[in-house]
Each structure stands twice: as C-alpha cells, then as structure tokens.
Amino acid sequence: MKAPTQNPPVQVIPFIAESAPDAVAQIRAKLGPDAVVVNVRQLPADGLAKLWKSPRIEVLAYKPDGKPAAVGIADPLSELKQELQAIRQQLASANAGAVADSPRGLTQSTRSGGARSGGVPSWRVGEVLESSGLMPVHAHRVMERLQASHGDIPPESLAEELVMARSALTGLWRHLPELGRSDRGLHVLVGPAGAGKTTCICKWLAQARLIEGRAAHVWRLDGSTANTAEALSVYCEILGVPTERTWTSGVPLEADLCFVDLPGVDWRNSSAIHEMKKLIEGLGASRVHLVLNAAYEVPLLLAQARAFSALPVDDLILTHLDEEPRWGKIWNVVLGTNYPVRFLSSAQNVPGDFLPATPERILTRQFPA
C-alpha cells in the first residue's frame, strides 16, 4: 500500500486586534473564511490606562488544508465573534462598576461580581461556569438563556443560580436513543492515535459479553498504517469473541454487536483521513464513533473534531476523563460541535469506567456537592 503524502505542519499565526470586528477582519483577510481559531486571550492595558482603555485581543489561528468547512462543526470565525463579544460585554460590565479614580475600586468590582452600578445585583454563575472549564463564549450562551428565562436580577443565593445553570445546560444537551439492543450492527471507532479506541472496544465488549451475554464479532483492520493492537485479540480470545484481520464476507448473522478497530491517524493528515473514509464506505452500513482524549485542551479537541468531520461520524466517545478534573470542559465539545456524546471513559482498566454520557453524570462531577 502506498503511504499517504504527509501534510506540512500547520502554521499558527497570532493576530492582535482592538475589537471583535477588527479580529475577524484581519483573520479573513490573511487566512480566508475557513480559518481555524485555536486560542483567544485578552491583552490588558498597563497601569492606570486600564481604567478607561479596553484591553486588546490576541487570537491564534491557522489556515486549514484547503478543504471546505466541515458540516459537523460550527463556523470558527462565527464562534470567534461570539467569544470576543462575550469578552467585551464582560469588560464593559466590570468597567461600569469601577470607581473612576481608584485602581483598588476596579479590582473589587471585577472580583465581587455581586452588583452592577447603582447597587443592582448581577448574575455570578458565569464565573463559576468558566472556572469549571467552559469557554467564555459558551458560558455567555448559558448566561443569556438564564437571563431570558429568569430576568436580569438573579436569585439571592449562588446555589440557586447553580441549580438554574444546571437546568440550562441540560436543555442544551443532544440526546441519543436509549442503549440496549438499539446498538445492534457494526460499530467503527476512529480517532487520533492514543485516544483510546481499542480500550473502548475492549470495555464495550466486556460489558456486552459478561453482563448482557451477547454474541459479538471483531475486525482488527489495517489503515494507512498497520494495526498493532495485539491486546484486542487477547481480550477477544478471553471473552470468546471471534476476531478477524481482514474484511471479507461482512457481518455474520449470529453476531448482533460487531466492532471494527482501525489504527489512529494524524488529524492534520487529510490524505489519511480520506483513505479512512473510503475504507469505512467499503464496510457498508455502520455507525461511526469518534474517540477523543478529553484531557486535551479545548482548542485542540475542537480542531480534531473538525478534521474528522470529513468522516460520517455519528457521535463522540470521550476518554481519559480520570486525567481531567474539569468536567465542565465536556460542554465545550457538546456546544462547539453538532455531535452528541455517547460514552464517557476513564482509565485503561478493562472493563473499567465506560458509562453512557448523560448531562446529569457530567454536572454531578462538574459541581460536586
């Protein structure tokens, strides 16, 4: 098999802007409308100038390999506009409550978050959402829902605000059909190398065989590189699950739960992803699960999701959650893509933690009692 051509590494370019429209204009002019934004941060003014001058914005972006924007992922520049607008509104709110001639007064007003100018109380839960892992743009979206439903004046206690925020986040969850026999058929797990695809198959198989007593079948196929996951064959032998190294006659009638394990690919290598797409099409009817390492930073997770959206992805499986204490990060994937989340996986042990993803399970870890 001919090795795919490796794409050159992406060049991340910094942009310094005075405002949201300025940042978007610069990025569109230099990188085009399909530019991918990987980070946004404030560059505060120095000294007393911060009392009257809004901080500038630094945006890191790069130009993708020329393919059209992915259907499964929100337009990155549109999301950037929302995030920068949220930052500007936060700054305006902080400046409105500041004492004009006192740097100390500005600090107290910004940190307290308890009142606007004139003594009117303001919502405080936005800061809590961000500290739990939500990007400012998504925390701002939740705040807009809260204010639209409950008005500009929040309840007296932060605990009540958290209850309302949990309800708002639950309302934004993308629900999947109940598990059970609805998962009959062929499942293909794809994703970057090291995301935990093979471990997820082993955990899923262990539950299906040992708890539900189901008949299963596994194919460990090569892709643009060889599939060296020998541990999968060992687990299948222990569980009494047939394993094949080549795809021949399709799904056997006696197996109601079947898996295809493919080697991970570099998400920046569009040639390898395109080759994987053709392989998946050759398998016939299947459900494709994108496996992502949830311990990665959010911009990288979203960039990987966008790259793999060239495949017919049905949903996401998030792994390595034992390495990530901020489970609020998961909402960035929920709100930043069009994909529902199917499973949450922790650690490498089999069967280990491999649980259906629900908003309640995430919120319980995000806001422990």
N, C-alpha and C positions, 0 to 999 in steps of 0.2 A: 504494500500500500504506500502510495506516495505521501510523504509528510507534507502537511499544510504549510503554506507560507506564513511565517511569523510576522505579525504586525509590529511596526516600530512602537516603542513605548510612548504613551500619551504625554503631551507637554502641557502641564498645568500653568496657566497664566494668571497673575494677580491683576485685579482692577481696583483702583481707588476712586470712589465716587462721592459726590456731595449729597446725593439723594437717590431714591429708588429709580425714578425715570432715567437719571444720569447713568446708573449702573447698567440698567437693561440696554440703553442705547449704546454704551461702549461695547458690551459683550456682543450684541447683534452686529455691530459694525465690524468687529475684528474676527469673530468666530462663526457668525451666522445664526439663524433661528434655532438650530438643533444643538446649540452649545449645552454642555452638561455642567451644572454648578455643583461643586464638591464642598464648599465651605463659605460661610458668611460670618464676619465679625465686625464689631464696632472699633473705630479708632478714635478714642475720646480726645477732646481738646485739652491742652495743658493748662494748668494753673487756673486763675480766675476766669479765663476765657470760656470755661465750660458752663459758666452761669448764663451766658447769652448765645453761645455758638453751639449748634448741634454737631455731634461727632460725625466724622466721615465714615464710610463703609468700605471695608476691604472684601472683595469677592474673588474666590479662586474658581476658575472654570477651565474647561478644555474642550476642544473640538473633536467629536466622535469621528469614526472612520468613513463617514460619507453616506451611511445607510439612512433611510428616513427615520423620523422619530418613532419610537415604539408605541404600539397601540395600548399596551398594558400599563404604561407609565405616564403620569401627568407631565405636561409640558414643563421642562425645568425652568425656563425663563418666566413662565406664568407663576410657578411656585415661588421663584425668587422675588417677584413683585409683591406677592402676599407677605413673604417673610420680612422684606425691607419695610413694607408699610406697617407691619406689626411693630417693628423696632422703632419706627418714627413716632407711632402713637404712644408707645411706652415712654419714650423720651419726652414727648410733649406733656404727658400726664405728670411725669416727675418734675419737669421744669415749672409747671403750673402751680405745684405745691411748694416750690422752693422759696426761701427768703432771698430777695434780690441781692442784698448786700452781705450775705453770710454763707461762706462755703460750708460751715457746720450745719446750717439750716437745710441746705440742699441734701446733704448726706442723710440727715434724719428723715426727711420727707421721702426720699427714694427707698430707704430700707423699711420704713414702717409699713407702707402700703395700706394704711388704715383709713386715710381720709384724703379727699380731694380738697382743693382750695375752697374756703367757705365752710369747712367742717363737715361736708357731705361724705359719708363712708364710701369706700370703693372696694371692689372685689379683690381678695387676696389670694385666691386659689390658683391664679395664673402662675405665680412664682413657685408654688408647690408643684404644679404640673411640670414646669421646666426643670426643677431640681430632681424630679423623678425620672427624667430622661426625655421628655417631649421637646422637640424643636420649637422655637418661638412661634413659627408660623402655625403649627398645629395646636399649641396651647392657646394662641389667639383665636383660632377657629372654635375651640371649646368655649372660650370666654364669650364669644359672640352668640353662641347658642344659649348660654346661661342668661345673658342679658336680654336676649329676645324672648326667652320663656319667663324670666323672673324679674325683669326690670333692671335699672341701673343701680339700685340700692340693694346690697347683699343682705343675707340674714346676719344676725348678731354674732354667731359663733363661726369659727373657721371649720369646725366639724360639720356643721350644716352645709357649708359651701362644698366640702368634700363629697358629701352624700349627693348633692346636685351634680357635681362634676362627674362622679362615677356613673350616674344615670345618663348624662350627656354623652360620655364615651361609649357606654353600652349601646346607645342609639345609633352610633356611627359604625358599629361592628357589622361585618359582612358575614352573614350566617351561611352555613353549609348544611346539607341534608344530614339527618341522624346517621351515625355509624351503625354497623351491623352488616347484614347481608347486602346492603346497598353498595358495598365496595367490591362486589364480585367482578372478576375480569382481570385485565392486565394493567399493572401499575409500573410506570417508568420513573425512576428517580434520577434527576440531573442536578448539576450544580458545579461550583468551583472545586478544585482538588482540596481535600482536607475539611470539607464542610460537614462530613459525617453521613454520607449517603448510605454506605454499606452498613454502618452501625444501625441506622434507622431501619433498614430492611431486616436485619437480624432481630431487632426489638419487636418489630411488627410481626414477623414470623413466629417468634416465641409466644406472643400473646395469642395469635390465631391458632397455633397448634396446641399449646399446653392448656389454655383456658377455654377456647371455643372448640377444639378438636376438629379444625377444618383441614381440608385437603389443599395442599399448596404446591407450587412449582416455581423454580427459579432459573433464570438465564443470566449467566455472567459473561457479558459480551465485551469484545474489544471495541474501541472507538478510534479516534485519531492516534491514541496511544494504547498500549496493551493494558488489559485489566489484570492487575496483580493481586486482587483481593482474595487471597487463598483462605483467609479466615472465614469468608462467607461459605465456601464449600464445606469447611469443617463444621460450622454451625448447622448447615443443612443436613449433613450426614448424621449429626447427633439427633436432630429433630425428625429424621426420616423423610426429608423433603428432596425430591429429585432435582438435580442440578445439571444444566447443560451449558456448554461453552460456545455453541453455535445456534443460530435461529434457523429452524428447518420447517417443521410442519405446523407451527402455530400453537395456540393454547389447547392443551388436552381437555377433553370433555369432563374427566373425573376431577379436575382441579378447579375450585371456584375462586381461588385467590392466587394470582400469579405476579411475579416481580421480574423486572429487567434491571440489572445493575450495570451501569456504564461508568467508565473512568471519568474523573473530573477533568474539566478543561479550563484553560485560562480565559476568564471572562472578557479579556481585551482582544482575544484572538477570534475575529469574526469568521474566519475560514473554518476553524474547528467547530464553532457553534453551527455554522451552515451544514457541515458534514454530519453533525449530530442530528440536525433537523431531518435530513434525508434518511438517516438510519431509523428514526422514530416513525417517519411516514411509511417505511417498509414493514413495520410491525403490525400495521392495521389499527383497528380501534383500540385505544388505550387511554389511560389517564396519566398525565404528566405532572409530577410533583417537583417543584424547585426547592432544593435544600440549601439554606443559607446559615452561616455561622452568626448567631445573634450577638456574640461578644464583639464583633467588629463595630467600628464607628458607623454612625448612621449614613453619612455621605457615601461611604464605600458600599454599604448594604444596598442603598438605592441605585447606585451605579451598576452593581451586579445584577439586580433585578431588571434594570432597563436593558442590559446586554442580553440576558437570557430570555427576554420577552420576544425575541425572534423565534422561539420555540412555542409550541401550542401548550403553554403552561396552564394548568387548571387551578393550582393552589400552591401554598407555601408550607414547608416544614422548617421550623426554626430550631437550631441545635445549639449546644454549648451554653445553655442557659445557666448551668451551675457556675460558669465563669463570669456572669453578668448580674450584678446586684440591682441594676436599674431596669426593672422590667417595664417601666414606662416607655423605654426605647421601642418596644414592640409596636406601640401605637403609631410611630413614625412610618413603619412598614405598612400597617393597616391603612393609614390615611394617605400615604405617599404613593401607593400603587393601587391598581384595580384588582388585586388578588386577595382572596380570602386566605386565612391561615388555618391549616388542617391540624397539625400536630405541634406540640412543644416537647423538646427532648433535652435531657440533661445527662451529662457524664457519658462514659464509654461502656459502662457495665451493661450486660445483657441478662435478663430483659430490661432492667433499669427503668428510669423515668421516661415514659413515652406516652404522653397523655393528649387526649383531644383538646384542641385550643378553644377556650371559651373566654368571653370578657370577664366573667366572674373570677376565673382562675388567675388571670393576669392582674386584675385590680386587687385581689387579695394579697398578692406578692408586692404589688406597687405601693399599696397603702396598708401595711400591716397594722393590726390593732394594737 
